[in-house]
Amino acid sequence: MTNPTFQILLAFLAGTAIGGFFFGGLWWTVRRIATSERPACLTLASFVVRTALAVTAFYFVMGGHWERIASALLGVLLVRILMVRHLRPQPAWKRDV
């Protein structure tokens, strides 16, 4: 048996990977919508694939323990916060500096 604290840490790291995949895929999709011949299909397919893979990954990470999924969700939330801060468009007055 492994240490429960170690399992929660691994779940957090898995959550950051899930979040990176989910929000990275969302960012990729949004950047491609304008040039896509079928933007609705691209958006729907991206949503279905990202969601299905994320839910499946959460199921395996959880392993029947609510603490693991809570930790994984915190990892996803951290990735979301970091990506929003990093990918946010800069105001014009900040770009010119």
Buried (B, 14 or more C-beta within 10 A) or exposed (E): EEEEEEBBEBBBBBBBBBBBBBBBBBEEBEEEEEEEEEEEEBBEEBEEEBEEBBEEBBEEBBEEBEEBBBBBBBBBEBBBEBBEEEEEEEEEEEEEE
